[in-house]
Amino acid sequence: MDKNLKKRETMHRLCAKGLEIFHEKGYYNTNLDDILKDLSLSKGAFYHHFKSKEDYFITIVQNLIQQKVYALLVEPLNTQENPLPVILDSIEQALEPGKANEIAYGFMLNDFITEFSKRNKEIATYLRDILKVWEVNLVSILKRGKVDGHIARHVDCEGAASYIIASYLGMRTLLAESTNRQLKYNYVQQLKLYFNAIEERQVVA
């Protein structure tokens, strides 16, 4: 039991530190020695857990990045309420910077998709599959919103989900290069206007 706990602890330390350094330097600019030195681990200890640097990164994607995305942008969608304020709040929270929430800030997904898109199809597919989970859940909650009378019947739910995701990723990129909070405020206000436009209007008798 103690061995299993120690193994899980080592795996967690490796994945957490790897995510931090890979995001800071980029996957292709990071040498495994950079990570192992920081953790005071040997290469033998590393290869006991992972077959390669690529296998290591895929494990990080599956166990950390995927969980972050789900917690920030998918889990909040499990609601029976009007989905539009819920979607807006989840995006606003996911864009919120802060030292205590650095990894959650933008969840790093867009940065890695950009890095791997033309260099490693296997890893790029893993990353895009995470976005697909978000997209499927967005489409589902938007369709339910139409049935429940919160969203106008003419709305293309697939198109709306694509727009929401694309706009979020674009804003994530802008915010990564800026500390101007006005950018986030302006984006959220425009998203509110879009949601107002697709919301079902209640007819007053």
KEVOBA-37044 format. One record per residue (C-alpha): residue number from 1; x, z, y. Coordinates in steps of 0.02 Angstrom, whole numbers. Layout:
N
+-----+--------+--------+--------+
|   i |      u |      w |      v |
+-----+--------+--------+--------+
| NUM |      X |      Z |      Y |
...
+-----+--------+--------+--------+
END
This chain:
205
+-----+--------+--------+--------+
|   i |      u |      w |      v |
+-----+--------+--------+--------+
|   1 |      0 |      0 |      0 |
|   2 |    141 |     46 |    118 |
|   3 |    225 |   -121 |     81 |
|   4 |     66 |   -216 |    121 |
|   5 |     45 |   -123 |    285 |
|   6 |    226 |   -157 |    331 |
|   7 |    204 |   -341 |    288 |
|   8 |     48 |   -355 |    396 |
|   9 |    134 |   -265 |    539 |
|  10 |    284 |   -383 |    529 |
|  11 |    169 |   -535 |    523 |
|  12 |     74 |   -473 |    675 |
|  13 |    234 |   -441 |    774 |
|  14 |    302 |   -612 |    729 |
|  15 |    141 |   -702 |    776 |
|  16 |    115 |   -606 |    939 |
|  17 |    294 |   -631 |    998 |
|  18 |    295 |   -811 |    939 |
|  19 |    137 |   -852 |   1037 |
|  20 |    211 |   -773 |   1193 |
|  21 |    376 |   -867 |   1182 |
|  22 |    304 |  -1034 |   1123 |
|  23 |    186 |  -1032 |   1270 |
|  24 |    320 |   -981 |   1394 |
|  25 |    452 |  -1108 |   1338 |
|  26 |    352 |  -1237 |   1241 |
|  27 |    358 |  -1263 |   1053 |
|  28 |    495 |  -1394 |   1056 |
|  29 |    604 |  -1295 |   1177 |
|  30 |    596 |  -1137 |   1072 |
|  31 |    724 |  -1098 |    939 |
|  32 |    676 |   -976 |    801 |
|  33 |    831 |   -876 |    843 |
|  34 |    754 |   -838 |   1015 |
|  35 |    606 |   -754 |    932 |
|  36 |    701 |   -667 |    792 |
|  37 |    829 |   -595 |    911 |
|  38 |    692 |   -523 |   1020 |
|  39 |    613 |   -439 |    867 |
|  40 |    779 |   -390 |    784 |
|  41 |    729 |   -484 |    626 |
|  42 |    837 |   -588 |    510 |
|  43 |    804 |   -767 |    458 |
|  44 |    781 |   -702 |    282 |
|  45 |    637 |   -592 |    341 |
|  46 |    561 |   -741 |    432 |
|  47 |    568 |   -858 |    283 |
|  48 |    494 |   -723 |    173 |
|  49 |    333 |   -747 |    273 |
|  50 |    339 |   -929 |    328 |
|  51 |    399 |  -1093 |    253 |
|  52 |    451 |  -1171 |    418 |
|  53 |    435 |  -1164 |    607 |
|  54 |    282 |  -1278 |    594 |
|  55 |    201 |  -1167 |    461 |
|  56 |    236 |  -1019 |    576 |
|  57 |    150 |  -1101 |    724 |
|  58 |     -1 |  -1154 |    620 |
|  59 |    -20 |   -973 |    564 |
|  60 |    -16 |   -919 |    747 |
|  61 |   -151 |  -1048 |    788 |
|  62 |   -263 |   -990 |    646 |
|  63 |   -240 |   -803 |    669 |
|  64 |   -221 |   -780 |    857 |
|  65 |   -273 |   -931 |    962 |
|  66 |   -428 |   -965 |    858 |
|  67 |   -480 |   -782 |    870 |
|  68 |   -454 |   -781 |   1058 |
|  69 |   -561 |   -935 |   1082 |
|  70 |   -698 |   -867 |    970 |
|  71 |   -701 |   -698 |   1057 |
|  72 |   -703 |   -773 |   1232 |
|  73 |   -808 |   -929 |   1218 |
|  74 |   -904 |   -934 |   1054 |
|  75 |   -957 |   -756 |   1012 |
|  76 |  -1046 |   -730 |   1181 |
|  77 |  -1158 |   -879 |   1140 |
|  78 |  -1246 |   -780 |   1003 |
|  79 |  -1394 |   -738 |   1112 |
|  80 |  -1580 |   -774 |   1119 |
|  81 |  -1581 |   -773 |   1309 |
|  82 |  -1570 |   -917 |   1431 |
|  83 |  -1404 |   -995 |   1376 |
|  84 |  -1348 |  -1060 |   1546 |
|  85 |  -1302 |   -891 |   1626 |
|  86 |  -1221 |   -840 |   1461 |
|  87 |  -1111 |   -996 |   1457 |
|  88 |  -1067 |   -975 |   1640 |
|  89 |  -1017 |   -793 |   1617 |
|  90 |   -911 |   -830 |   1463 |
|  91 |   -815 |   -966 |   1556 |
|  92 |   -791 |   -857 |   1709 |
|  93 |   -723 |   -716 |   1600 |
|  94 |   -606 |   -835 |   1507 |
|  95 |   -532 |   -895 |   1671 |
|  96 |   -502 |   -720 |   1737 |
|  97 |   -316 |   -686 |   1758 |
|  98 |   -233 |   -516 |   1742 |
|  99 |    -84 |   -433 |   1662 |
| 100 |   -193 |   -347 |   1533 |
| 101 |   -273 |   -512 |   1488 |
| 102 |   -128 |   -636 |   1496 |
| 103 |   -154 |   -715 |   1326 |
| 104 |   -341 |   -726 |   1355 |
| 105 |   -312 |   -816 |   1520 |
| 106 |   -357 |   -993 |   1475 |
| 107 |   -316 |   -946 |   1295 |
| 108 |   -167 |  -1066 |   1303 |
| 109 |   -260 |  -1196 |   1201 |
| 110 |   -255 |  -1336 |   1329 |
| 111 |    -67 |  -1315 |   1355 |
| 112 |    -31 |  -1332 |   1170 |
| 113 |   -150 |  -1479 |   1146 |
| 114 |    -56 |  -1570 |   1284 |
| 115 |    113 |  -1530 |   1205 |
| 116 |     68 |  -1583 |   1029 |
| 117 |    -53 |  -1728 |   1059 |
| 118 |     79 |  -1864 |   1040 |
| 119 |    212 |  -1769 |    943 |
| 120 |    129 |  -1684 |    795 |
| 121 |    -39 |  -1747 |    732 |
| 122 |    -62 |  -1607 |    606 |
| 123 |    -45 |  -1466 |    732 |
| 124 |   -143 |  -1564 |    863 |
| 125 |   -285 |  -1578 |    737 |
| 126 |   -285 |  -1390 |    706 |
| 127 |   -296 |  -1361 |    894 |
| 128 |   -434 |  -1490 |    922 |
| 129 |   -534 |  -1414 |    779 |
| 130 |   -542 |  -1252 |    879 |
| 131 |   -619 |  -1348 |   1024 |
| 132 |   -739 |  -1428 |    900 |
| 133 |   -804 |  -1257 |    849 |
| 134 |   -838 |  -1217 |   1032 |
| 135 |   -922 |  -1386 |   1057 |
| 136 |  -1035 |  -1367 |    905 |
| 137 |  -1090 |  -1194 |    963 |
| 138 |  -1121 |  -1255 |   1141 |
| 139 |  -1228 |  -1399 |   1079 |
| 140 |  -1326 |  -1281 |    967 |
| 141 |  -1364 |  -1155 |   1104 |
| 142 |  -1409 |  -1292 |   1229 |
| 143 |  -1531 |  -1370 |   1105 |
| 144 |  -1609 |  -1200 |   1074 |
| 145 |  -1622 |  -1180 |   1262 |
| 146 |  -1724 |  -1341 |   1269 |
| 147 |  -1841 |  -1281 |   1132 |
| 148 |  -1862 |  -1112 |   1218 |
| 149 |  -1903 |  -1193 |   1385 |
| 150 |  -1745 |  -1144 |   1479 |
| 151 |  -1667 |  -1318 |   1487 |
| 152 |  -1751 |  -1479 |   1541 |
| 153 |  -1804 |  -1592 |   1397 |
| 154 |  -1712 |  -1744 |   1465 |
| 155 |  -1542 |  -1660 |   1453 |
| 156 |  -1416 |  -1737 |   1332 |
| 157 |  -1347 |  -1579 |   1249 |
| 158 |  -1195 |  -1666 |   1174 |
| 159 |  -1151 |  -1741 |   1343 |
| 160 |  -1176 |  -1574 |   1431 |
| 161 |  -1064 |  -1485 |   1306 |
| 162 |   -927 |  -1616 |   1329 |
| 163 |   -938 |  -1598 |   1518 |
| 164 |   -929 |  -1408 |   1509 |
| 165 |   -775 |  -1411 |   1397 |
| 166 |   -686 |  -1547 |   1495 |
| 167 |   -718 |  -1462 |   1661 |
| 168 |   -658 |  -1295 |   1594 |
| 169 |   -497 |  -1368 |   1524 |
| 170 |   -463 |  -1459 |   1687 |
| 171 |   -488 |  -1300 |   1787 |
| 172 |   -376 |  -1206 |   1664 |
| 173 |   -238 |  -1331 |   1702 |
| 174 |   -260 |  -1312 |   1890 |
| 175 |   -262 |  -1123 |   1883 |
| 176 |   -103 |  -1120 |   1777 |
| 177 |    -10 |  -1193 |   1926 |
| 178 |    -96 |  -1092 |   2063 |
| 179 |   -137 |   -913 |   2112 |
| 180 |   -273 |   -973 |   2231 |
| 181 |   -431 |   -881 |   2177 |
| 182 |   -533 |   -996 |   2288 |
| 183 |   -508 |  -1133 |   2157 |
| 184 |   -596 |  -1030 |   2025 |
| 185 |   -735 |   -980 |   2146 |
| 186 |   -766 |  -1162 |   2196 |
| 187 |   -771 |  -1217 |   2014 |
| 188 |   -894 |  -1081 |   1963 |
| 189 |  -1007 |  -1124 |   2111 |
| 190 |  -1009 |  -1308 |   2062 |
| 191 |  -1044 |  -1263 |   1881 |
| 192 |  -1191 |  -1159 |   1941 |
| 193 |  -1259 |  -1309 |   2036 |
| 194 |  -1245 |  -1416 |   1879 |
| 195 |  -1335 |  -1285 |   1775 |
| 196 |  -1471 |  -1274 |   1908 |
| 197 |  -1492 |  -1462 |   1894 |
| 198 |  -1520 |  -1458 |   1705 |
| 199 |  -1627 |  -1300 |   1703 |
| 200 |  -1811 |  -1321 |   1663 |
| 201 |  -1917 |  -1302 |   1818 |
| 202 |  -2064 |  -1185 |   1797 |
| 203 |  -2224 |  -1262 |   1866 |
| 204 |  -2319 |  -1141 |   1977 |
| 205 |  -2507 |  -1156 |   1955 |
+-----+--------+--------+--------+
END
